[in-house]
Amino acid sequence: MMRALWTSASGMNAQLTHIDVITNNLANVNTHGFKRERVNFKSLLYENIQRANLDPVNMTGRSVNLQVGHGVRVGSVTRNFSQGMLQRTDRFTDFGIEGNGFFEIRREDGSYLYTRDGSFSLMPVEGGLVLATSDGFPVMSTDGDIITIPLDVNIHEMTITDAGTFMFMDEDGLPQELGYTLRIVQFPNVQGLLAAGGNAFRETVASGAPLLEYEGEVNNFSRILSGVLEMSNVQIAEEMIGLITTQRAFDVNSRGITTSDEMLQTASQLRR
């Protein structure tokens, strides 16, 4: 009965983590580029009460093991990196990615972050406008430079190619390359990326080094769209169903603790 108490407690702890993940998904249902998370459970160690020991000659002994489990634990929390819906905004500085790519942005300390959130803006600097995130982190180009738009370029007439190359209209009304292309990268293992907050991820040893699309290091290239944003891939109906089932699982495990306590109380009263 004491085993049942700890087993039920492990189930309650695991379901609490599950609820934390589900509520975080629901909270980010309108977050641009957010990828829903999923909890994966694993069973705890088993107690071997009696091992299988079958004598094939005399056909005697146990043919199966006698084991009792000790509950459950959270094995991992993974992300679903499937494509989110693209919503039109008609803002030139909003970019959406069709494919597996990430934008590369640079922090103040010189480190790099990677995001699917393309809700960028123009930050005025000396000599032009820099394409940056809402936090002021500049967006990187394929040359490893920040993307700077000169003041004499009309941003309302600018366009971008599917590969992320910026184009502008010259005095004759002809399209010309600005000299910058968005640096789009992919990762060998996206599940190894570390969430850094602000809709961004960090590279880790588990994720592998970023693969540069413009150098042909990937098999499937992404498509860059201007005037659209990728929305969250969270499905409210699925999360609500998961929330209900998680709550019921928590209730059942708490009932297991109550039942074990009642059985212990009954056993302690047998001598009376």
N, C-alpha and C positions, 0 to 999 in steps of 0.2 A: 504493500500500500504506500510506503514511503517512496518507492520508485514511481508510482503513479503521480504523486505530488510534483516531483521534479520534472517528470515528462510533460505534465500539463502546463507547468510554469514555462518550460522551453517553448511550447506551442504558443503561449500568450505573448512571450517576448518576440517571437518570430512574426506573429501577426501584427504586433505594434509597429515593427519596421515596415511591414507591408503597407499598413495604413499611412505611414509617413511618406512612402514613395507614391502611393496613389494620390494623396492630397497635394503633393508637390506637382504631379502631372496636371491635376485639375487647376491648380493655381496658375500654371503656365499655359493654359489652353489658348491664350491670345498672345503669347510671346513669340516674336518673329524667329523662325529657325529653330525653335525648341524641339528636341527629340524625346519622346516619351521613354520612361524607364520601366523596367520589369524586374521583379524580385524572383530569384531562383533559390529554392530550398534544397537542403541536404539533410539526410537522416544522421543522427548522432551514433556513437558507438553502440554495439550490441553486446549484451551479456550472454556468454555461451554457457547455458545451464547444462547441456549435454550434447556432445558432438555425435554426428552420425558415425556408426561403426557397424557396418553390415558385413557379415561373413558370407562370401559368395558361394562357398562350398556347402555349408549347412543351412544357408538362407536364414540366419538368425541375426538378431541385433536390430539397431535402429537404422532405418533407411533415410531419415531426414534429421536435420539438426534441430535442437531445441534452443531457441534464442529469443531474447526479449529486448526490444529496443529501448533507448533512453530519450527519445524525443526528436526534435528537429532544430535546425539552425539555418540562418541565412547564408547560403553559399556564395552568392554574388548578386550584384545589381547591374544589369546590362541595359544598354540603350538600343532603341529601335531607330536606325538611321534611314528609314524609308523616306521617300520624297514627300514633303508637305505640299499642301495646295498653294498655288501661286496666285496671289491677289494683286490686281492692278491698282497702282497708286498714281500713275502719270507724273511722278517726280523723277527727274533725270538722275538724281543721286541715289535713287533706290534701285538695288540690283538683286535679282533672283538667280539662283543656280539650278539648272536642270542637269542632274547627274550626281556624282559622288564627291565633287570638289568642295574646297573650303577657301574662303578669303584669308589672306595673311595680313595681320596687323602688327605694328610694333609698339611696344610699351615704352615708357619713359626711361626704364633701365636698360633698354636695348634688347630685351628678350622679345620673343615673338609669340603671338597667340593666333588661333585659327577659329573662324566662325562661319556659320551659315547665314547669319543675320546681316543682310545687305542694306540696312537702313542707315546709309551714310549721309553726311552733310559736308558743306564747304566751309573750311576754317580760314579766315583771312590771315595771310602772312605777308612779309615784305616781298613784293614783286608778283603776287598772285594769290590763288586760292588753293588750299590743300584739301584733298579728299580724306576725310577722317570719320571715325565713329562718333557716337554721341558723347563718349568719354574723352574725346580729343586724341585718340590714338590714330596715327596716320595709316592709311591703307597702302600696302606695298605693291610695286610694279615688278614686272619680270626682270628688270635690271637691278633690283634691290634698292631702288630709290622710292621716295615718297612721290605721290602723283600730284603735281602742281599744275594748275590751269592758269595761264597768263591772264592778266586783267583785260587785255584787248580782244580776248576770245569771248564770243557771245555763247554763254552756256546753254541758252534756250535753243540754239541751233546745233548743239552737239549731239552726236549719236555714238553708239558703241556696237562693235561687231559681235558675232556669236562667240568669238575667241576672247573677247574682253578688250579689244583695241579701241582707244578713244579716237573719234573723228570729229573734225570741225569744218565749217564752211569758210573758204578764203574770200577775198574781196570779189572774185569773179563768180562766187557761188558754187565752186567746185569742192568736193569733199577732200580733205587732206588729213593725214595721220598726225595726231598731236605728239606722238613720240612715247606714249605710255600704253602699257597693256597690263591689265589686272593679273596679279600673280595668284594663280589658282593651283592648289596642291591637293593631293590625295594621300592616304596613309595605308600601309599594308594591313594594319589591324586597327580599325577605328574604335573597337571596343577597348583598346588600351589607352585611348585619350583620357586625360584628366580634366574634369570640368573645373574651370577657373572662375566661374561666375561671370555675369555680364554677357551671357550667350556665347562665351568663348571657351576654347579648350587649349590645353597645353600638350606638347609633345612629350612622350615618355619612352622608356626603353621598350615597354610592351607594345606601344603603337608603331614603333619604327620611325625612321627618319621620313620627313615629307617627300613625296614624289612629285616632281615638277611637271605639270601638264605641258607647258610650252616647250619643254625639252624632249617630249615624247616618251616619258618614263612610265606612262600608264597605257592601258589598252583601250579604255573607254573615256573619251574626252567629254568634259562638261560643256554645257551651253549657257552663256551669260545673257540675261534679259534685262533691259533697262525699263524703269517705270513700273516694276513689279516687285513684290516681296514674298518670300516663302513664309507661310504661316506654320504654326505648330502642327505636328502630326498626331496630336492627342485626340482620341475619339471619346467624347463625353459619355456616350452610352456605355461603351466598354468599361470605362473607369468607374461609372456608377455601379455597374454589375459587380465589378471587382470589389468595390467598397462594401457592398451588401454581403457578398460571400465572405469577405475577410472579417466583417463584424460577426457574422454567424459562427465562423471558425473560432473567433476569440471567445464568444459566449459558450461554445461547446467545451473549450479547454478550461474555462473558469468553472463550468459545471463539473468537470472531471476532478478539480481540486475540492469542490464542495462534497462530491460523492466520496472521495477518498477520506476526507475529514470525518464524514458521518460513519464510515466503516471503521475508522480508527477509534472513534468514540464508542461505537458498539462493542468493539473488541476489548476496550479498556473497562467496560462495565460487566464483562462476563463473570468476573470473580466476585461480584457483589451479590 
